[in-house]
Amino acid sequence: MGPSYSGYTVGVTAQYGGVGIVISSGSATIRVEVVTAKGVPVDGAAVVLSTTLGTLGAAALTTVNGVITTTLTAPAVVGTAYITATVENATATTTVPILAF
């Protein structure tokens, strides 16, 4: 999606070693970056997070130097978690595979 009402761009990534996280015990770090149209990090942007699987450590955070991080904890089922970050009307989504080994 394009920039927000204020011209911000949002990006979201998931960091987890390997090919995914393990059901019931795995976790991934979710990192969101918010920048202006010129690429300047935005302080104080309100970020709302949601997921289709698992539990987020926090669902609403405010950026510091353009960044927020939280944790996704794996559910007890296999699947793909879709994590969406929203700032104003701009969204970005990333995925985390939930696996059983």
MMTF fields as JSON, N, C-alpha, C and O atoms, coordinates in Angstrom:
{
  "mmtfVersion": "1.0.0",
  "mmtfProducer": "UNKNOWN",
  "numBonds": 403,
  "numAtoms": 404,
  "numGroups": 101,
  "numChains": 1,
  "numModels": 1,
  "chainsPerModel": [1],
  "groupsPerChain": [101],
  "chainIdList": ["A"],
  "bondAtomList": [4, 2, 8, 6, 12, 10, 16, 14, 20, 18, 24, 22, 28, 26, 32, 30, 36, 34, 40, 38, 44, 42, 48, 46, 52, 50, 56, 54, 60, 58, 64, 62, 68, 66, 72, 70, 76, 74, 80, 78, 84, 82, 88, 86, 92, 90, 96, 94, 100, 98, 104, 102, 108, 106, 112, 110, 116, 114, 120, 118, 124, 122, 128, 126, 132, 130, 136, 134, 140, 138, 144, 142, 148, 146, 152, 150, 156, 154, 160, 158, 164, 162, 168, 166, 172, 170, 176, 174, 180, 178, 184, 182, 188, 186, 192, 190, 196, 194, 200, 198, 204, 202, 208, 206, 212, 210, 216, 214, 220, 218, 224, 222, 228, 226, 232, 230, 236, 234, 240, 238, 244, 242, 248, 246, 252, 250, 256, 254, 260, 258, 264, 262, 268, 266, 272, 270, 276, 274, 280, 278, 284, 282, 288, 286, 292, 290, 296, 294, 300, 298, 304, 302, 308, 306, 312, 310, 316, 314, 320, 318, 324, 322, 328, 326, 332, 330, 336, 334, 340, 338, 344, 342, 348, 346, 352, 350, 356, 354, 360, 358, 364, 362, 368, 366, 372, 370, 376, 374, 380, 378, 384, 382, 388, 386, 392, 390, 396, 394, 400, 398],
  "bondOrderList": [1, 1, 1, 1, 1, 1, 1, 1, 1, 1, 1, 1, 1, 1, 1, 1, 1, 1, 1, 1, 1, 1, 1, 1, 1, 1, 1, 1, 1, 1, 1, 1, 1, 1, 1, 1, 1, 1, 1, 1, 1, 1, 1, 1, 1, 1, 1, 1, 1, 1, 1, 1, 1, 1, 1, 1, 1, 1, 1, 1, 1, 1, 1, 1, 1, 1, 1, 1, 1, 1, 1, 1, 1, 1, 1, 1, 1, 1, 1, 1, 1, 1, 1, 1, 1, 1, 1, 1, 1, 1, 1, 1, 1, 1, 1, 1, 1, 1, 1, 1],
  "groupList": [{"groupName": "MET", "atomNameList": ["N", "CA", "C", "O"], "elementList": ["N", "C", "C", "O"], "formalChargeList": [0, 0, 0, 0], "bondAtomList": [1, 0, 2, 1, 3, 2], "bondOrderList": [1, 1, 2], "singleLetterCode": "M", "chemCompType": "L-PEPTIDE LINKING"}, {"groupName": "GLY", "atomNameList": ["N", "CA", "C", "O"], "elementList": ["N", "C", "C", "O"], "formalChargeList": [0, 0, 0, 0], "bondAtomList": [1, 0, 2, 1, 3, 2], "bondOrderList": [1, 1, 2], "singleLetterCode": "G", "chemCompType": "PEPTIDE LINKING"}, {"groupName": "PRO", "atomNameList": ["N", "CA", "C", "O"], "elementList": ["N", "C", "C", "O"], "formalChargeList": [0, 0, 0, 0], "bondAtomList": [1, 0, 2, 1, 3, 2], "bondOrderList": [1, 1, 2], "singleLetterCode": "P", "chemCompType": "L-PEPTIDE LINKING"}, {"groupName": "SER", "atomNameList": ["N", "CA", "C", "O"], "elementList": ["N", "C", "C", "O"], "formalChargeList": [0, 0, 0, 0], "bondAtomList": [1, 0, 2, 1, 3, 2], "bondOrderList": [1, 1, 2], "singleLetterCode": "S", "chemCompType": "L-PEPTIDE LINKING"}, {"groupName": "TYR", "atomNameList": ["N", "CA", "C", "O"], "elementList": ["N", "C", "C", "O"], "formalChargeList": [0, 0, 0, 0], "bondAtomList": [1, 0, 2, 1, 3, 2], "bondOrderList": [1, 1, 2], "singleLetterCode": "Y", "chemCompType": "L-PEPTIDE LINKING"}, {"groupName": "THR", "atomNameList": ["N", "CA", "C", "O"], "elementList": ["N", "C", "C", "O"], "formalChargeList": [0, 0, 0, 0], "bondAtomList": [1, 0, 2, 1, 3, 2], "bondOrderList": [1, 1, 2], "singleLetterCode": "T", "chemCompType": "L-PEPTIDE LINKING"}, {"groupName": "VAL", "atomNameList": ["N", "CA", "C", "O"], "elementList": ["N", "C", "C", "O"], "formalChargeList": [0, 0, 0, 0], "bondAtomList": [1, 0, 2, 1, 3, 2], "bondOrderList": [1, 1, 2], "singleLetterCode": "V", "chemCompType": "L-PEPTIDE LINKING"}, {"groupName": "ALA", "atomNameList": ["N", "CA", "C", "O"], "elementList": ["N", "C", "C", "O"], "formalChargeList": [0, 0, 0, 0], "bondAtomList": [1, 0, 2, 1, 3, 2], "bondOrderList": [1, 1, 2], "singleLetterCode": "A", "chemCompType": "L-PEPTIDE LINKING"}, {"groupName": "GLN", "atomNameList": ["N", "CA", "C", "O"], "elementList": ["N", "C", "C", "O"], "formalChargeList": [0, 0, 0, 0], "bondAtomList": [1, 0, 2, 1, 3, 2], "bondOrderList": [1, 1, 2], "singleLetterCode": "Q", "chemCompType": "L-PEPTIDE LINKING"}, {"groupName": "ILE", "atomNameList": ["N", "CA", "C", "O"], "elementList": ["N", "C", "C", "O"], "formalChargeList": [0, 0, 0, 0], "bondAtomList": [1, 0, 2, 1, 3, 2], "bondOrderList": [1, 1, 2], "singleLetterCode": "I", "chemCompType": "L-PEPTIDE LINKING"}, {"groupName": "ARG", "atomNameList": ["N", "CA", "C", "O"], "elementList": ["N", "C", "C", "O"], "formalChargeList": [0, 0, 0, 0], "bondAtomList": [1, 0, 2, 1, 3, 2], "bondOrderList": [1, 1, 2], "singleLetterCode": "R", "chemCompType": "L-PEPTIDE LINKING"}, {"groupName": "GLU", "atomNameList": ["N", "CA", "C", "O"], "elementList": ["N", "C", "C", "O"], "formalChargeList": [0, 0, 0, 0], "bondAtomList": [1, 0, 2, 1, 3, 2], "bondOrderList": [1, 1, 2], "singleLetterCode": "E", "chemCompType": "L-PEPTIDE LINKING"}, {"groupName": "LYS", "atomNameList": ["N", "CA", "C", "O"], "elementList": ["N", "C", "C", "O"], "formalChargeList": [0, 0, 0, 0], "bondAtomList": [1, 0, 2, 1, 3, 2], "bondOrderList": [1, 1, 2], "singleLetterCode": "K", "chemCompType": "L-PEPTIDE LINKING"}, {"groupName": "ASP", "atomNameList": ["N", "CA", "C", "O"], "elementList": ["N", "C", "C", "O"], "formalChargeList": [0, 0, 0, 0], "bondAtomList": [1, 0, 2, 1, 3, 2], "bondOrderList": [1, 1, 2], "singleLetterCode": "D", "chemCompType": "L-PEPTIDE LINKING"}, {"groupName": "LEU", "atomNameList": ["N", "CA", "C", "O"], "elementList": ["N", "C", "C", "O"], "formalChargeList": [0, 0, 0, 0], "bondAtomList": [1, 0, 2, 1, 3, 2], "bondOrderList": [1, 1, 2], "singleLetterCode": "L", "chemCompType": "L-PEPTIDE LINKING"}, {"groupName": "ASN", "atomNameList": ["N", "CA", "C", "O"], "elementList": ["N", "C", "C", "O"], "formalChargeList": [0, 0, 0, 0], "bondAtomList": [1, 0, 2, 1, 3, 2], "bondOrderList": [1, 1, 2], "singleLetterCode": "N", "chemCompType": "L-PEPTIDE LINKING"}, {"groupName": "PHE", "atomNameList": ["N", "CA", "C", "O"], "elementList": ["N", "C", "C", "O"], "formalChargeList": [0, 0, 0, 0], "bondAtomList": [1, 0, 2, 1, 3, 2], "bondOrderList": [1, 1, 2], "singleLetterCode": "F", "chemCompType": "L-PEPTIDE LINKING"}],
  "groupTypeList": [0, 1, 2, 3, 4, 3, 1, 4, 5, 6, 1, 6, 5, 7, 8, 4, 1, 1, 6, 1, 9, 6, 9, 3, 3, 1, 3, 7, 5, 9, 10, 6, 11, 6, 6, 5, 7, 12, 1, 6, 2, 6, 13, 1, 7, 7, 6, 6, 14, 3, 5, 5, 14, 1, 5, 14, 1, 7, 7, 7, 14, 5, 5, 6, 15, 1, 6, 9, 5, 5, 5, 14, 5, 7, 2, 7, 6, 6, 1, 5, 7, 4, 9, 5, 7, 5, 6, 11, 15, 7, 5, 7, 5, 5, 5, 6, 2, 9, 14, 7, 16],
  "groupIdList": [1, 2, 3, 4, 5, 6, 7, 8, 9, 10, 11, 12, 13, 14, 15, 16, 17, 18, 19, 20, 21, 22, 23, 24, 25, 26, 27, 28, 29, 30, 31, 32, 33, 34, 35, 36, 37, 38, 39, 40, 41, 42, 43, 44, 45, 46, 47, 48, 49, 50, 51, 52, 53, 54, 55, 56, 57, 58, 59, 60, 61, 62, 63, 64, 65, 66, 67, 68, 69, 70, 71, 72, 73, 74, 75, 76, 77, 78, 79, 80, 81, 82, 83, 84, 85, 86, 87, 88, 89, 90, 91, 92, 93, 94, 95, 96, 97, 98, 99, 100, 101],
  "secStructList": [7, 7, 7, 7, 6, 6, 1, 7, 3, 3, 3, 3, 3, 3, 3, 7, 1, 6, 6, 7, 3, 3, 6, 6, 6, 7, 3, 3, 3, 3, 3, 3, 3, 3, 3, 7, 6, 6, 1, 7, 5, 7, 6, 6, 7, 3, 3, 3, 3, 3, 3, 1, 1, 1, 3, 3, 1, 7, 1, 3, 3, 3, 7, 5, 6, 6, 3, 3, 3, 3, 3, 3, 3, 7, 7, 1, 1, 7, 3, 3, 3, 3, 3, 3, 3, 3, 3, 6, 6, 3, 3, 3, 3, 3, 3, 3, 3, 3, 3, 7, 7],
  "xCoordList": [0.845, 0.0, 0.884, 2.022, 0.41, 1.162, 1.378, 1.116, 1.856, 2.149, 0.889, -0.227, 1.109, 0.01, -0.463, 0.079, -1.484, -1.995, -0.893, -0.89, 0.05, 1.15, 2.347, 3.364, 2.246, 3.339, 4.339, 5.409, 4.017, 4.911, 4.814, 3.769, 5.928, 5.97, 6.276, 7.117, 5.603, 5.789, 6.322, 5.889, 7.273, 7.81, 7.859, 8.102, 7.631, 7.643, 8.427, 8.274, 9.269, 10.034, 9.941, 9.704, 10.132, 10.154, 11.546, 12.098, 12.097, 13.425, 13.305, 12.89, 13.674, 13.627, 14.652, 14.673, 15.473, 16.462, 15.805, 14.731, 16.435, 15.936, 14.773, 14.658, 13.897, 12.807, 11.477, 10.5, 11.424, 10.187, 10.354, 11.464, 9.248, 9.287, 8.461, 7.523, 8.809, 8.2, 6.915, 6.858, 5.873, 4.595, 4.788, 5.634, 4.008, 3.915, 5.141, 5.043, 6.303, 7.483, 8.338, 9.164, 8.161, 9.008, 8.559, 7.426, 9.476, 9.126, 9.936, 10.99, 9.434, 10.1, 10.061, 9.121, 11.085, 11.114, 10.48, 10.869, 9.512, 8.838, 9.366, 9.325, 9.864, 10.462, 9.708, 9.514, 9.291, 8.575, 9.383, 9.872, 9.511, 10.185, 9.204, 8.447, 9.229, 8.378, 9.279, 10.029, 9.194, 10.024, 9.173, 8.071, 9.71, 9.063, 9.335, 10.065, 8.739, 8.948, 10.427, 10.874, 11.181, 12.614, 13.488, 14.714, 12.854, 13.607, 14.068, 14.911, 13.522, 13.895, 13.047, 11.823, 13.68, 12.926, 11.947, 12.272, 10.749, 9.694, 9.623, 9.359, 9.856, 9.674, 8.215, 7.57, 7.691, 6.343, 5.205, 4.058, 5.484, 4.406, 3.704, 4.358, 2.373, 1.583, 1.443, 0.919, 1.919, 1.872, 0.92, 1.031, -0.017, -0.927, -0.56, -0.437, -0.386, -0.01, -1.128, -1.864, -1.248, -2.194, -1.56, -0.657, -2.042, -1.552, -2.71, -3.711, -2.557, -3.58, -3.353, -4.281, -2.122, -1.774, -0.769, 0.062, -0.84, 0.116, -0.293, -1.395, 0.628, 0.373, 1.48, 2.662, 1.097, 2.064, 2.351, 1.458, 3.604, 3.981, 3.297, 2.986, 3.06, 2.344, 1.635, 2.167, 0.438, -0.341, -0.365, -0.795, 0.092, 0.143, 1.406, 1.617, 2.236, 3.505, 3.76, 3.12, 4.689, 5.072, 6.544, 7.381, 6.856, 8.229, 9.188, 8.833, 10.406, 11.537, 12.603, 13.033, 13.032, 13.956, 13.42, 14.192, 12.103, 11.473, 11.255, 10.817, 11.551, 11.518, 10.725, 10.753, 10.022, 9.46, 9.784, 9.933, 9.891, 10.029, 9.111, 8.843, 8.645, 7.863, 8.119, 8.898, 7.481, 7.698, 6.397, 5.323, 6.513, 5.415, 5.729, 6.786, 4.823, 4.97, 4.081, 2.913, 4.647, 3.939, 2.721, 2.74, 1.657, 0.486, 0.736, 1.836, -0.27, -0.159, -0.593, -0.864, -0.661, -1.055, -0.049, 0.616, 0.045, 0.904, 0.183, -1.039, 0.923, 0.332, 1.276, 2.477, 0.736, 1.511, 0.863, -0.321, 1.645, 1.166, 1.404, 2.515, 0.37, 0.463, 0.419, -0.587, 1.514, 1.61, 1.49, 2.245, 0.534, 0.29, 0.572, 0.113, 1.328, 1.61, 0.875, 0.935, 0.175, -0.585, -0.167, -0.08, 0.091, 0.357, -0.578, -0.477, -1.49, -2.549, -3.286, -3.933, -3.204, -3.88, -2.921, -3.336, -1.641, -0.643, -0.401, -0.309, -0.3, -0.055, 1.086, 1.411, 1.684, 2.693, 2.498, 2.101, 2.781, 2.573, 3.806, 4.488, 4.075, 5.124, 4.549, 3.476, 5.255, 4.776, 5.808, 7.008, 5.325, 6.179, 5.598, 4.46, 6.364, 5.9, 5.91, 6.882, 4.829, 4.731, 4.823, 3.969, 5.857, 6.164, 6.163, 6.369, 5.93, 6.072, 7.26, 7.302, 8.215, 9.402, 9.34, 10.242],
  "yCoordList": [-1.182, 0.0, 1.236, 1.171, 2.32, 3.565, 4.21, 3.607, 5.441, 6.141, 6.462, 6.442, 6.758, 7.109, 8.531, 9.223, 8.955, 10.327, 11.351, 12.396, 11.047, 11.969, 11.761, 12.437, 10.839, 10.579, 9.557, 9.403, 8.849, 7.846, 6.545, 6.206, 5.836, 4.495, 3.527, 3.815, 2.387, 1.386, 0.097, -0.331, -0.514, -1.805, -2.723, -2.266, -4.01, -4.982, -6.216, -6.71, -6.713, -7.926, -8.842, -8.393, -10.124, -11.123, -11.747, -12.115, -11.856, -12.442, -13.706, -13.655, -14.841, -16.135, -17.017, -17.045, -17.715, -18.57, -19.729, -20.182, -20.208, -21.398, -21.132, -20.059, -22.15, -22.105, -21.68, -21.493, -21.524, -21.128, -21.268, -21.474, -21.156, -21.34, -22.569, -22.936, -23.187, -24.447, -24.185, -23.293, -24.985, -24.833, -24.89, -25.627, -24.118, -24.071, -23.552, -23.249, -23.435, -22.992, -21.968, -21.3, -21.831, -20.934, -19.489, -19.184, -18.608, -17.19, -16.51, -16.996, -15.399, -14.592, -13.136, -12.708, -12.388, -10.955, -10.245, -10.464, -9.405, -8.618, -7.199, -6.578, -6.683, -5.352, -4.499, -4.903, -3.325, -2.396, -1.107, -0.575, -0.619, 0.653, 1.613, 1.235, 2.87, 3.912, 5.075, 5.601, 5.472, 6.566, 7.552, 7.234, 8.747, 9.764, 9.444, 8.505, 10.235, 10.048, 10.209, 9.673, 10.946, 11.153, 10.142, 10.253, 9.147, 8.104, 8.438, 7.737, 9.509, 9.91, 9.113, 9.08, 8.472, 7.726, 8.632, 9.776, 8.119, 8.89, 8.531, 7.381, 9.511, 9.329, 9.527, 10.447, 8.68, 8.878, 8.427, 8.802, 7.629, 7.107, 5.961, 5.059, 6.001, 4.941, 3.774, 3.931, 2.593, 1.387, 0.394, 0.11, -0.134, -1.173, -2.463, -2.487, -3.538, -4.836, -5.848, -5.805, -6.756, -7.865, -9.106, -9.008, -10.284, -11.547, -12.513, -12.453, -13.406, -14.414, -15.678, -16.462, -15.884, -17.041, -16.603, -15.732, -17.192, -16.88, -15.675, -15.145, -15.25, -14.143, -13.116, -13.457, -11.867, -10.776, -10.278, -10.23, -9.909, -9.355, -8.03, -7.711, -7.255, -5.985, -5.753, -6.079, -5.192, -4.947, -3.478, -3.137, -2.605, -1.171, -0.601, -0.711, 0.007, 0.566, 1.903, 2.229, 2.664, 3.951, 3.893, 3.442, 4.351, 4.262, 5.164, 6.245, 4.673, 5.44, 5.35, 4.254, 6.495, 6.527, 5.72, 5.116, 5.709, 5.061, 3.568, 2.935, 2.978, 1.518, 1.085, 1.751, -0.035, -0.759, -2.229, -2.689, -2.965, -4.417, -5.048, -4.477, -6.231, -7.043, -8.497, -8.794, -9.396, -10.827, -11.507, -11.195, -12.438, -13.33, -14.677, -15.253, -15.185, -16.502, -17.481, -17.199, -18.634, -19.627, -20.198, -20.385, -20.473, -21.156, -22.661, -23.117, -23.426, -24.881, -25.561, -26.762, -24.809, -25.373, -24.979, -23.948, -25.816, -25.554, -24.612, -24.679, -23.74, -22.842, -21.706, -21.789, -20.66, -19.463, -18.28, -18.004, -17.591, -16.384, -15.202, -15.002, -14.437, -13.202, -12.062, -11.869, -11.298, -10.192, -8.897, -8.665, -8.059, -6.798, -5.633, -5.606, -4.677, -3.435, -2.308, -2.185, -1.48, -0.372, 0.933, 1.027, 1.937, 3.301, 4.194, 4.285, 4.853, 5.642, 4.742, 3.781, 5.026, 4.196, 3.322, 2.677, 3.291, 2.501, 1.188, 1.168, 0.088, -1.218, -1.935, -1.657, -2.864, -3.775, -5.109, -5.157, -6.192, -7.526, -8.39, -8.275, -9.254, -10.269, -11.602, -11.64, -12.678, -13.996, -14.712, -14.463, -15.612, -16.48, -17.891, -18.11, -18.856, -20.238, -20.837, -20.684, -21.51, -22.211, -23.699, -24.237, -24.365, -25.732, -26.694, -26.286, -27.978, -29.05, -29.9, -30.373, -30.096, -30.903, -32.227, -33.048],
  "zCoordList": [0.0, 0.0, 0.0, 0.464, -0.489, -0.567, 0.777, 1.817, 0.755, 2.001, 2.8, 2.282, 4.077, 4.968, 4.689, 3.827, 5.435, 5.314, 5.501, 4.85, 6.397, 6.692, 5.775, 5.931, 4.822, 3.9, 4.406, 3.816, 5.492, 6.05, 5.259, 4.703, 5.226, 4.659, 5.794, 6.646, 5.811, 6.864, 6.257, 5.186, 6.964, 6.555, 7.758, 8.874, 7.55, 8.655, 8.236, 7.119, 9.142, 8.893, 10.11, 11.231, 9.862, 10.935, 10.959, 9.922, 12.156, 12.306, 13.151, 14.308, 12.558, 13.224, 12.54, 11.31, 13.228, 12.594, 11.869, 12.264, 10.822, 10.129, 9.196, 8.604, 9.077, 8.108, 8.716, 7.99, 10.04, 10.709, 12.211, 12.703, 12.939, 14.384, 14.76, 14.051, 15.858, 16.281, 17.061, 17.908, 16.759, 17.453, 18.966, 19.471, 19.658, 21.121, 21.856, 23.045, 21.192, 21.937, 21.201, 21.824, 19.901, 19.122, 19.191, 19.563, 18.822, 18.755, 17.662, 17.253, 17.207, 16.192, 16.647, 17.316, 16.278, 16.552, 15.364, 14.217, 15.646, 14.612, 14.7, 15.762, 13.574, 13.54, 12.523, 11.376, 12.959, 12.084, 11.976, 12.973, 10.749, 10.512, 9.855, 8.961, 10.317, 9.751, 9.356, 10.177, 8.074, 7.561, 6.772, 6.324, 6.616, 5.783, 4.313, 3.994, 3.427, 1.991, 1.617, 0.604, 2.434, 2.17, 2.908, 2.894, 3.559, 4.233, 5.638, 6.197, 6.218, 7.581, 8.583, 8.457, 9.577, 10.593, 11.34, 11.657, 11.618, 12.274, 13.752, 14.102, 14.619, 16.059, 16.42, 15.916, 17.281, 17.807, 16.918, 17.162, 15.887, 15.042, 15.77, 16.295, 15.798, 16.437, 15.469, 14.366, 15.892, 15.072, 15.725, 16.918, 14.937, 15.407, 14.682, 13.458, 15.457, 14.897, 15.081, 16.067, 14.124, 14.25, 13.641, 12.811, 14.06, 13.524, 13.336, 14.051, 12.36, 12.12, 12.936, 13.135, 13.411, 14.251, 15.305, 15.048, 16.469, 17.512, 18.329, 18.187, 19.195, 20.102, 19.985, 20.015, 19.851, 19.804, 21.212, 22.057, 21.459, 22.747, 23.016, 24.164, 21.969, 22.07, 20.748, 19.687, 20.809, 19.593, 19.202, 18.1, 20.092, 19.789, 20.422, 21.63, 19.592, 20.051, 19.365, 18.366, 19.902, 19.335, 18.949, 19.731, 17.744, 17.247, 18.019, 18.489, 18.125, 18.633, 17.552, 17.194, 17.03, 15.894, 14.719, 13.975, 14.549, 13.413, 13.537, 12.577, 14.706, 14.838, 16.068, 17.103, 15.942, 17.089, 16.888, 15.756, 17.986, 17.909, 18.947, 20.005, 18.612, 19.539, 19.196, 18.289, 19.901, 19.701, 19.286, 19.8, 18.35, 18.004, 18.637, 18.376, 19.466, 20.08, 19.328, 19.062, 18.988, 18.176, 18.896, 20.112, 18.133, 18.686, 18.731, 18.419, 19.113, 19.187, 17.893, 17.887, 16.801, 15.509, 14.432, 14.526, 13.417, 12.271, 11.315, 11.185, 10.649, 9.664, 9.349, 9.608, 8.797, 8.49, 9.195, 9.005, 10.004, 10.668, 9.731, 9.239, 9.496, 8.725, 9.725, 10.409, 9.815, 10.757, 9.958, 9.014, 10.346, 9.653, 10.581, 11.722, 10.082, 10.804, 10.099, 8.876, 10.884, 10.319, 10.982, 12.206, 10.151, 10.603, 9.807, 8.584, 10.513, 9.868, 8.874, 9.29, 7.574, 6.577, 5.776, 4.812, 6.161, 5.453, 6.195, 7.422, 5.439, 6.052, 5.353, 4.199, 6.083, 5.526, 6.229, 7.393, 5.511, 6.059, 5.831, 4.812, 6.8, 6.662, 7.135, 7.738, 6.865, 7.267, 8.115, 7.999, 8.975, 9.78, 9.697, 10.113, 9.165, 9.133, 10.553, 11.292, 10.913, 12.183, 11.859, 11.154, 12.373, 11.968, 13.146, 14.289, 12.865, 13.838, 13.405, 12.269, 14.29, 13.935, 14.61, 14.44]
}
